[in-house]
Amino acid sequence: MTFFTDYTNLVLIAALVVSGALLLWPAIAGRGRGGISAAEATQLINRRNAIVVDVRAAAEFTAGHLPAARHVAFEELQAKIGQIAKNKATPVLLVCQTGLQSNKASHIVQAAGFTEVHVLQGGLNAWQQAGMPVVK
């Protein structure tokens, strides 16, 4: 019991707990926020047949979008959520221009009962920077 009463040991224990928490913080805090990279999105689409939903405005969508993306404007998402997929276990990839609006959309899609919802980190901008194809 003298181990816990020594001041030096208490400082070391506190440092251990704090450093462990800081190491785990990105994994805990980043859940559902950071999104997936363009490479991970490509794998999700090709290997798991994820449904790509573009939540940008119609003019932005026609200017360029991911191949096989469906357009559902963010403002219409709540009303058209049932048209995304019949099976709510199907992976859904949400895309916008920068990733911010699709993060908001992910909460709506998850609330509708979809179990696997992903956001393209950085949006279409990151997709294009990664050299991925865009359909016009």
N, C-alpha and C positions, 0 to 999 in steps of 0.2 A: 504494500500500500504506500510505501514511501516514494515509489516511482511517480505517483500522481500528485504528491505534495511538493515535489521539487520544482521550483520555478523554471529552470532550464528545460526540463522535460515538458512542461505545460506549453512553453513557447514553441518547442519543436512539434508537438502534437497539433497545436493551432496552425502552424505553418503547413503541416501535412494536410490538414483538412481544407484549408483555403486553397492550396495549390491543386488538390484533387478536384475541388469544386470548379476552379477556373479551367481545368482541363476538360471537364465534362460539360461546361456551359454551352459551347457551340453545338454539341449534339442535342442538348435539351432544348435550348432556345431556338435553334434553327428549324425545328420540326414544322413542316407545312409553310414555312415562310420563304426560305431561300430558293426553293424550286430546284429544277434539274437542268443540267447543261444541255447544249445542243446535241452533243454526242449521246448522252443518256436518253434524250428525247427520241433520237433516231432509233436507238435500240428498242425503246418502249413501243414505238410505232411499228417497226419491222418484226419484232419477235413476239409481241403481245397483242398486236392489232389494236392499239390504243386509238381512241376517237379524238381527233384534233378539233378543238372548238376555238375559233377566232372571235374574240369579243370586242373587236374594234368597230369603228363606224364603217358603214358600207363603202364610203369613198376610199378609206384607207385599205379596206379589204381588197377592192378591185385594183388598187395600185400595186399590190403584191402580197402574197400569203404563202403559207406552207402548202406543199402538195397534199391533196386530199383533205384539206381543212374545210370544216363547215362554218358558215358564218351565222353567228347569233350575236347581235349587238348586245352590249352590256345592259342597256336599258330594257331590252326585251327578254333577257335571260330568265327572269323569274317566271314569265308567262310561257316560255317555250322550253322549259327545262325537261319536260316529258318527251320532247322530240330528239333529245340527244342520243339516248340508247334505251332499249327495252330492258336489257340486263344491267342492273345497277352495280354489278361487280366488274363490269368492263372498265379498263383503265381509261381515264379522261385526261387529256392534256389541254390545258387552257393557255391561250396565246393572246398577247396584246402587243403594243409597240415597245414598251419598256419593261413590262413585268408587274407594274404596280396595279393596273386595273384588273389583271387576271388574278392577282392575289386576292382582291376583293371578291371577284367572281367565284373563287374557290370556296369561299364560305357559303355562298348561295347553293352551289352544286353539292357540297357536302351535306348541307341542311336538307336537301331534297332526297338524301338517302344514298348517294353514290359513295362507294366505299374506298375507291382508289382514285384520288384526284391529284393531278400534278400540275405545276405551273412552270412554264419555260422561263428559266432564270434569264433576265435581261431582255426578254421578249423577242420580237422579230429583229430588233437591232443586233442582239447577240447572235441570233441565228445567221444573219447575213455576214457578220464579222467572222463567223466560223467557216464561212465559205459554203454553206448549205444552200440547196436550190430553193428558189422562190418562183411561184407561178403567178403570172399576170393575166 
